[in-house]
Amino acid sequence: ALGRQDQATLFMILEASFAALLHRYTGQDDLLVGTPITGRTQRETESLVGNFINVVVLRARFPERLTFHGLLQQVREQALGAYAHPDLPFEHLVAELAPERDPSRTPLFQVMFVLHNPEGVSQVSNLAAQEVLGTGTSKFDLTLFFSETERGLEGLVEYSTDLFDAPTIQRLCGHYRTLLEGIVRQPDQSIATLPLLTGAEQQQLVVDWNNTAAAYPQDRCLHQLIEAQAERTPDRVAVVVDERHLTYGELNRRANRLAHHLRGLGVGPDVLVGLLTERSLDMVVALLGILKAGGAYVPLDPAYPRERLAGMIKDAAVRVLVTQDRLRHGLPPQESLVVSMDGMADEIARHDDGDPAIDVRSENLAYVIFTSGSTGRPKGVAVTHRSLVNLLESMGREPGLTEADVLLSVTTLSFDIAALELYLPLIKGARVVLASRDDALDGERLMSRLSSSGATVMQATPATWRLLLESGWGGNPGLKVLCGGEALSRDLADELLRRVAAVWNMYGPTETTVWSSAWRVEPGEGVVSIGRPIANTQMWVVDARLQPMPAGVPGELCIGGVGVARGYWERPDLTAEKFVPDPLSGEAGSRMYRTGDLARWLPDGRLECLGRIDHQVKVRGFRIEPGEIEANIARHPAVRDVVVIAREDIPGDKRLVAYLVADQPPADLVDQLRALIRGACPEYMVPAHFVILEALPRTHNRKIDRKALPAPERTRPDLGQTDVAPRTDAEQQVARVFSEVLGLSRVGVHDNFFADLGGHSLLAIQVVSRIRDVFGVECQTRTVFEHPTIAGLARVLSD
């Protein structure tokens, strides 16, 4: 009936439904499928023995709301057009279209559909022919064969075992059958909404693998949990910084005095308080004091440019700003009331040290953290107490933390994962040791701090763990490693597993409260997965229409549950775009966050993260929207076009590269652009390389072709300053080390290793190692930070 209505053959119906399956699997709206066609169009060939098969390519396009009837009409027209030109050799078609060739795949298409005569024996002239066994190889990535037999339709799938395994193909066949059944029942339904999953799969993906319900104190705020711990263990050490410390009782009393002071300045529920402090005891007191006053803190990093701090303070409408005297000079002009932790210490100390009685609830905000924004404007993620408490309670159970633990905190407060490092120990009665910013950047200092602190737990990005290893860290068999912020490679995981008690891989965007999944990594697992959802969290892999994708099939990772943030501070349009109603949770009013990450379910219910759908990148753990950097570069009057990407031309060394087109660029353009970016963005957002092109490469639809962007030349960047060659033997030796580590053909003696040449802490470790070999002297990583030029470092080494 379906074929008669559309005047379509069985071949057309099966080919169209196969194309629909591929569309649902890949999300691609324009597909090419190959199919064989007989080449015996001349009477003279009918009795000849030989291969007269030709291949034609059928194209299927999937506009919005396309029904199967619409697709079938499209395939019918394509097939009839192909039948009209059966003698056009496939090779001529390829030559005419001249697609980009790849020796690993067939040009134009990699998937084939075949419907053939089922007879095992055929007669040509007086010769009999019979089917023989298959070759055991697949010519294409995937081929679907159908035969019409007396028993009905019989199918066979031939596939490349380099790309697929048998369970994947078995699932694909099941999905094809489910899709065909849906087509027969509702051919007028949009292809995008036709059923694909079996009932058992729907249950597994939506219910079983997201059954994470767990009890937690959902009506309590974070500071109330810390207050309760302080009451239980007032004399136990809570926080350590260098040789100084605070007990739980001291911490609670100091935070109470500050909270009463802030209350007098109008701080209360959902009032945002800026926090600009060094990593110190004052920082922890201020955090707790702001929360106890009912407010929510906004971390302001002292390393950020004044322009960026000014924008954050303005966007957050910060009423009160807590800081330290030595940082006040770095504050941008603003109208906030300023509270200095040290300069006003006597005034603050006069307040009551009892817990404030504040009507703050778990639905109120705990913090607003600003992240990189694609439009050039950072966006503030607003997180409630309830979300934060759920995270901490879940993390306390797994990976686990007890009162006997010591956690070494190395992460800057402006990075949301610092919340776990500071608060998890404080609600469990454990001890948190704060490493300084310099400790976290210097592998040798961090190694020393890790040892002296007696740490049993440390959380850091893969870049920091690699920094430790490259500094010669031998490990600690009693240490629990928490690793997150960017992808954990298998080789790094294995290096850590040989040195520590346990390695946990963590995953989660700021918008869903630090971590949303966790997994204890084991040796020999293959790819390092991001694990399973934490307590009271749901993770969905969906297509563009938010329907669940089958296990093994990539889709966008969306996250629901208690951890979903309130949204972006004062950005309702962006909040509505990224925080959407959750159609899978079954709870009225529930929302989920669209991460923009590409992921897939593994057969055992773990998740594998495959990268980004958009162009957001992570470099050394920092989440970066290239669009923000592009927007700042575009402010320069000479820049006509720009794109910024992250490249990893050397394994393990990911760098930002800016490609731009400029009209009559000044000689010091790159130097000007670096200054422009540094004035608005953190240092980690300054590209390591700037490449000036005549035009940016573009695809046929005029989008920037990022794959065609050339690798930056390994030469000294144009810094707008004289390239002074080495003048002494020591400078020549240091210059050789800089060139080898940075991959540059030459460098000037006054070029800054970090600011000018794109170096970072991991590369500084390599510099130190080679200098020790070349000079035969002891050299510390901090020496490179303190003397980052060839001239300066050579002078120190010579002395």
N, C-alpha and C positions, 0 to 999 in steps of 0.2 A: 504493500500500500504506500509506503514511504517513497519507493522508487517511482511508482506510477504517478503520484502526485507531482513530483518534480521532474518527471521524464528522465530519470537517472538510472544508470545500470548498477548492478551489485558492486562492481569495481569502484564506481564513483562514491557510493555510500560508504564503503569500507575505507577508501582512501581519505575521504573527508573526515570520518570519525577518527582515523589515525592522526591526521593533522591536528584535530581538536585536542587529542590527548597530548601531543607534543607541545601545543600551545599552553595547555594547563600545566605541564611539567616545567616548562622553561620560562613562561611569561613573555616570550617573544611574540610580537604582533605581525611578523613577516617571516614566513617559513618557506623553505624549498625542500621538496621531497622528490627523489628520483624514482622512476618506474620504467621497467623494460617494455619495449614495444616491438612487435614483429617487423622484420625488415624484408619479408617476402612480398613486396608490392608488385613485382614484375612476374608475369606468367612464367618466364624462363627459369625463375629461381625456385618454383614450387617443388620440383623433383630433385633439386640439388642437395647434396649432403654438405652441411657446414653451418657455422654460426652466423645467422643473419639478424641477430637481435641488436636493436639500437636502444639507446637510453634517452628518455625525455625527462625534462625537469618541470614539475608542476609547482606553481606558487600559490600559497594560501595566505591571505591577509585577514586580520582580526580586528576590525574597528569596534568601538564601544557597542555593547548590547547586540552583537551579532548572534542570530539564532542559527540552529543547525540547518534550517531550510535555506537561509541566506548563504551559509557556507557551502551547502551542496550545490546551489546554483552557480556559485563562483567556481567550484571544482569542475562542474560539468562543462562550463565554458572553457576552462583551461584545458581539460582533457580533449574536447572536440577540436580545439585549436592545435593541440599537439598531434592528434590523429591526422590532421590535414598536412602535416610536414614530417612524415615518418622517415624520410630518407635523409634528413639533415643530420650528418654525423655529429655525435656529441663532441668530438674533438674540435670540430669547426666552431661549434657554439662557444666552447671554452676559449678558443683563440680569439673569437670576435669580442667576447666580454672582457677578456684579459683580467680575471680576478687575481688578487694577491695569492701567490702560490705558497703552499706549505707542504713539504714532502711527507708529513705525517698524516695527511688527510686528502680525501678526494676533492677536487675543485667543485665549486658550486653547491654541492650537497654532501652530507655525510650519513643520511638516513634514506633507506629505500623501502618501497612498498611493492609487493608482487602478488598478483592473483593469477594462477596458472591452471592449465588443464591437468586434471588429476590422473589421467591414464598413465600407468606405468610403462606401457608399451605403445609405441607409435609406428606407423608404416610410412616410409618414404621410398618411392619407387618399389623395388623388390627387396629392400633392406629392412630388417627388423631392428628396432632400438629399444633399449630398456634402461630405466634409471639405475644409476650406480650410487655407491655410498658417497656421503658428503666428504669434502676435503679436510674438514677439521679446522679450517681457517675462515675468518670473516673478512670479506673485501671492504665492507663499510662498517661504520661504528655500530649501526643497528639496522637490521632488515626484518620486516614483518612479511612472512609468506602466508597466503591463504590458498586453499584448494577446495573446490567443490567436489564432494564425493557422494556416494550413495547414502552415507551416514549423515550427510549434511556438511557444513563448513568445518574444515580442519585447519588449524593454524600452527605455525612454527616461527620461532624467533631466533634469528642468527645474530650474534653480538660479539663485540671485541672483548675478550676477557681481560685486556689491559685496562678497560674502562668500566666494566660492569662485572658483578658477581651474580651467581645463579639466584640467590634470594631477591636481589633487586629486580631481575627480569621476571621472576615469579610474581612479585608485587605489581610490576607494570602490567602484566597480563590480567591480573585481577582488576586493576583500575580500568583497563580497556573494556573489560566485560561490564563493569558497573556503569561506565560511561555509555556504552552501547544500549544497555537496558534503559537508561535515562533518556537517551535520544528517541528510542522507540515509543516511550510513554509520553514524552513532551518535546517533540521536535521544534515547537515554537518558543521554547524557553531559551534564554540567553546561554550561550556556551559557557560563559564564565560562571554560571550558577548551577549547571548540571551536576548531578552527584558524581563523585570520583572515588571517595573512600567507602570501604565496606563498613558495615555496622560495627564489626569488631575493631577495625582501625580507628573509627571515630571515638569509640569508648577508650581505647588505649591512649590516643594522642591528647584528647580533651580532658578525660577524667583520671585514668590510672596514673599517667606520668605527671599529672599536676595535682595529685592528692597530697597536699602539703600542709593541711590544717594542723595547727599546734597552738596550745595555750600560751599566752603571754600577758603581761600586765597592761592591757590595752587602754586603761583609764589613767595610767600613771605617766607623768612627765619624766624626762631624763634626770633633771636635777633632784627630783623626789627620790629616785632610786639611789643616787649618790648620797643624799642626806641619810637615807636608811642605812647605807653601808657605813657612813661616818658614825652613826649612833652605835652600830655593832662593834666597830673596831677603831675607836677614836685615836688610839696611840700607834696604830700601824702606819708605816711610811707609805704614802700614796704617790708622791711625785718627787723625782730626783733630777736636778740639773747641776752638772759638775759636782762640786762638793757640798751643795746646798740641797735641802729637801723640805717637804712639808708632810706632816702626818695628815690622816683623814680629818681629824678634829681641827687642826690648824687651817687646812684648806677650806673646810666648811665655814669656819668662823670668819676668815678673811673674805670669802666670797659673800657671806651674809652682809658684812659691813658695806661692801661695794654695792650690793643689791639695794640696800636701804638708801644709799646715796643716789643711785640711778633712779629709784622710785621718786625721789624728790625732784628729779629733773623731768619727770613725765614719762619715764619708761614703763611700759606695761604690755599686755598681750598684743602680739603682732606689730609692735613698734620695733623698727629696725635700728640696731646700734652698730656703728662701724667699729672694727677692732684692728688697730694698726700697732702691733708689738713685735719685738724680737721673740725668738723661742726662749722662753724663760718661765720661772714660777709665776711671774705677773700675768703671763699669757693664760695659764690654766686658771688662775684666780679670776681673771677678767671673763673668761668664757663661762665659768660657773656662775659668776655674779650677774652677768647679763641674763642668763636663763632664770635664775632665782628671782630677778626683778620682773619676770614675765616677758621679757623682750626676746628678740631673735637677733643673732649676731651676723654681721656681714664681714667675712675675712678680707682685710686689705693688706696685700703683701708689700713690705717695705722695699722689695726689689722692683716693684712695678714702676713704670714711668708716671710722673705727676699727671699727665694728661689722661692716662687710663684710670688712675685713682679718682680724678675729678669726675670722670664720666660715671664711674660706679657709685660714688657718693651722691651724685645728682639723681641717677636713675633709681636708686634705692630710697631716695628722700630721707637720708640718714639725719635723725634729729640730734643724736648724741654720738660722739666719737671718742672711744677709749684708746689711749695711746701711752707712750712714754716720753719723757722730756727730750731725750736725744733724737727722737724721730719727729718732733713737732715741726722742725724746720723743713722737713720733706713734705709736709701737708700742702696740698693745693689750696687755693683760695676757696673757702666754703663757709656756710652759715651754721654749721652744726655746733652744738655745745661741746667743748673739748674737756675730757677728763683725763688727767695725767696720773697714771698709777703711782709713779714715784714722786712727781712734783707736788701732788695733792695727797700724799700718803697720810700726813697728820690729820687732815680734814676728814678723810675717809675713815680713819681709825677711830674717830669719835662716835661713829654710828653704832647702833646696837648690833651684837654679834649673833642674835637669835634668828632662826629661820623665818623669813618674811611670810606673812599670810596673804598670798596672792591668788586671785581667782583665775589661774591659768589652767587650761585643759589640754588634753592630749591632741586635740584638733588644732591647737595653736601652733604657730611656727617656732621651730628651734633655730633654723639658720636659713640664710639665702646666700648661695655661692654663685658667683659669676663665672660663666664659661665662655669660650670663644664663640663668636656669632658670625654666621656666613655673610651677613650684610655689612660687616665692619663694626657692628655695635655688639658688645658683650651682652649676654642675657643672664638674668639672675634666676636660679632654680630655687624655688621655695619649698622647703622640707619641713614637715610637722614632727612634733614629738612622737606621735604614734608610730610613724614610719621608722624613725630612728630607734625607738625602743624595740620594735620588732626585729630590726636588723641585729641589734646587740644581743638580744636574747637568743636569736637563732645562731649567731656566731659563737656565743658562749657554749652552746651545745655541740656545734660542729662548724669549724675545726676544733673548737673547745678551748676554754681558758679557766683556770682555777685560781684561788687565792694564793697558791704557792708559786705562780708564774711571775716572771719579770718580762715586760714587753719594752723593747727598745723602739722608740718612735723617731722616725727619720723624715717623715713627710711634711712638707710645708702646709700650713693651715688652709691655704687657698685651694688645695687639692682635696677633694671631698673624702678621700680614703683616710685622711688624718683623723676623721671622727672616730673610726674604729680604734685607732691606736691610742687615742686619748681617753675615750669613754668606756671601752670594754673593760680595761683593767679596773677602772674606778667603780663600776657597778658590781664587780666580782671580788673586790677586796684584794686585788693584786697590786703590783707596783709598775708604774710607767716611768721610764727613764728617757728624758728628752735629749736627743743628739742635736748639736748645733747645725746651722746651715752649712758651715765649713766642713763639719764632720761628714755630712751626707754627700758632699761633692768630692771628697778626697778618700780614695779607696783605703789608703794606709791608716788614716785617722779613723775611718769608720771601722776598720778591722780592729784597731786598738780599743775603740769605744765598745764594740760588741763584746770583746773579751772582758774588759774591766767592769762592765755593767752587770755581768752575770745573767744576761738575757737568755730566756728560754723560748721566746717568741719574737720574731721580727717580720714586719710586713714591708714590702718594697716592690718597685717595678722591676721587670726583667733587666732593664738597663742598670739599675743599682746593684742587683745581684751579680751581673756580669762584671761590673766595676770591682766588686769585692774579689771575684775569682781572678781577674787579671792583675790584681794587686798581690796575688800570692796567698790568698786566704785558704787555709787548710781545712776549714769547716769546723763544725761543733756537733758531735753525735747526740747532744741533748737538745738541739735547737729545732723548733718547729718553724718552717718557712711558709709565709703567706705571700703569694706572688700574683700581681694583677696590675691593671692599668694599661696593658698592651699584651699582644699575643706572646705566650710562653712557648719557645721553640723546644723541640724534642731534645736537641743536644744540650741546651742549657738545663733543662729538667734533669737529664741524666747526670750532668756534672754536679748538680746540687744533691741529687739522691745519693751519690757516693759519699757525701760529706755531712749530711744532717739526718735528723730523726724522721722527718716527714716533710713533704712538699705538697702544698695545697695551691691549686690554680683557681683564681677568683675572677668573676666577671660581673660587670654591672655598670650602667651609665649613671651619671650624677642624678638624672631625672627619676631614677627608681631607688634612690638612697643607697649609695655606695656599691654594695654587692647584691646581685640577684641570684647568683648560682655559685657553687663551689664544688671542687672535686679533688680528692686525694690522689695525686699522681703516683702510679706504680711503674716499675721498670718494665720495658718490653710491651707497653700498651700501643705502640704506634703513635698516631697523632695525639697530641695533648688536647683533650676535650675541655669544655668549660663546665661540664658536669650537669647537675640537676638543680632545679629551683630550690632556694632556701625556704624556710618555713613561711607559710601564708603568702606564697608567691606563685604566680602562674606564668609560664612562658609558652608562647605560641609561635609556631613557624607558619606564616600565612602568605597567601598570594596578594595581588594588588587590591583585591576586593575583600580582604580580611577573612578568607576561608582557609581552613587548615590544610597544609600541604602534607602529602604522605611522608612516611619515614624515608630518609635518604634523599629526598628531593629538596633543593635549596629554596628558601623563601625569606621574607623579611621577618626578623625576630621582634616580636612584640611582648611586652611584659605587663602583667596585671597583678593585682593583689594589694596588700597593705603598704608595700614600699613605694607605690606610685606617688610622686610628689604632687603638691597642690597645683603646680604649673609654673609658668614663667612670670616673675614679678612684674606686674603692670604691663603685661604683653598678652592681652586676651586673644588677639589674632593668631599669634604663634602658638599659644597654649591650645587653642581649638584645633590647630593643624596637627600637632604632635601628640596631644593627650585626647584620645578619642573614646567613644563608648565601646565597651568590651562586649562583643556579641557572643563570646564563647564561655563566659564565666557562669552564666545562668543567674547572676545576681542583679537585681534592678539597680540602676544608677551606677554600676561599676564602670571603671575606666581602665584603659591600658595605654601604655606609652609605645609609640612606634620608634624603635631604636635607629632604624636606617642600617642596621647590621644584617648581613646575609648569613644565614645559618641553616643547619639541617639536623634532624633527629638521627641519631645512630640507632641501630637495631635494639640496643639494650636500654634505651631511654635516656641516654646522655645526649648532650648537644655539642655540636661542632660549629665554631664560628669560622666563617669563610671570608670575611672582609667587609667592605662597605658597599652599600648600594649607591650612595652619593660619593662626594669627593672628600669627606672628612677624613683626617689622618691622625695617627698617633705617633709622636716622635719622642723617644725616651720616656714614655708614659704620659706625656702631655697631650691632651686632646686639643686638636687644632683645626679650625675651619679655614682652609686656604682662602676662602672668600674674604675673610677679614684682612688678611695680608694684602690680597689683591686690591681691596678697596683703598688701603693706605698708599700703596704704590701708585694707584691711578690718580691720586691727588697731585702728583707731580705734573706740571704743565707739559713736559716733553713726552710723557708716556701716552701712547695711543692705544695700546692693547697689552694685556698682561694675563698670565695664568701662572699659578704656583702649584707645584706637585711635590710629593715626597718620593725620592729615589733611593734605592738601595743597590747601587752599582758594586759596592763591596759588601759581601755578606756580613750582617750584623752592624753595619754603619749606615743607618737611614738618615738622609739629609733633605732639608727643604731646598728646592731649586726654583728660582723665579725666572720665567721666560717673558720677555717683553719686546714690544715694538715701539720705537721712539722716533720722534721727528727732531732732527738736528740736536741730538743729545749732547750736552756739555761733556767735557773731558772727564769730569769727576761725577758723572751721573750716578754710578754705583755707590759712591761714597755718600752722595746726597740721599739716595734711597735708603741706605742703611740708617742714616740719621733720622729720616722721616719715620721709618718703622719703629726705631728705638724710642722715639718720642711718644708713641701711642701703644706699643705692644711690649710684652715681656721679652726678655732676651732670647728665650727658646723659640720665638716666632720669627726671628730674623733669618732669612734664607742664607744658607752657606754659600750658594753660588747664584750669580745673576748672569743670564745668557741673553744677549741682544740679538734678535732675529729680524730679517726683513719683513717677515710675515709669520703668523702662527699657523702651523699646519691644521687643515680642517678636513672633515669628512665630506661626503657628497651632499649631506644635508646641512652643511655649514657649521656643524658643531666642532669645537676644538678637538683635534685628534691627539689625545694625550700620549698614545702609544708611539706616535711618530716624532715626539719631541726628542731632540738629540741629547745624548749624555753631555754634561758640561766638560769643556776641555780642561785637562789637568794642568792648567797654567795658573800663574799668579793672577788673582782677580784685579780688575782695574780699580784701584783704591783712591785714585786722585792724589797720590803722593809719590814722591820719588822712590824708585826701586833701587835701594842702596845695596850693592853687592857685599858679601862678606869681606872683611879686611884683615882678619887675623886667622891663624890656624884654628883656634877655638871656635870662632864664628863659622868657619867653613864646615867644621865637624857638626855643629849644632844645626846649621842650615841643611846639611845632608840628612840629618835625622828628621827635621821638620818635613822635608820634601818627601822622604820615604813614607812617613806615617800619614801625611795628608794626601799623598798621591799627586803632588804638584811638581812640575819640572823645575820651578825656581821660586824662591821667596826672598823678600827683602829683609834686611837685618832689623828694621824698625816695624815690621808687620806684626800685629798682635795675633797670636796663635788662635785666640778665641774670637775676638771681635771682628778681625779682618779676614781670617783664613778659614773660618768655619769649624775650628777645633772644638772638642768638648771633653768632658772628664774621662771618658773611656779612651779617647785618643791620647790624652795627657798621660795615662798609665803607660801606653806604648812608648811615648817619648822618654819617660823616666827609665824604663827598662833598657832602651837602646843607649841612653846616655851612660848608664852604669857600665854597659859593655864597652863603649867607645872610650870613655874617660877613666874607667877603673876607679870611680869615686862613688860614694853614697849620695843619692839624690832622692828627695822626697817629692811627692806629687804637688804638695803645696808650694814648692819652689817654682814650679811651672806656672801656677796660678799667680804667684807674687811677681814673677819676672817672665811675662808671656811673650817677650820678643827674643829674637836670636841674639841681639846685642846684649840685652840684660841678662839672659841666661848664661851666655858665654862668659860674661864678666864675673858672675857669681862662681861659676865652675873654675875659672882661672884663679880666683882668689883662694 
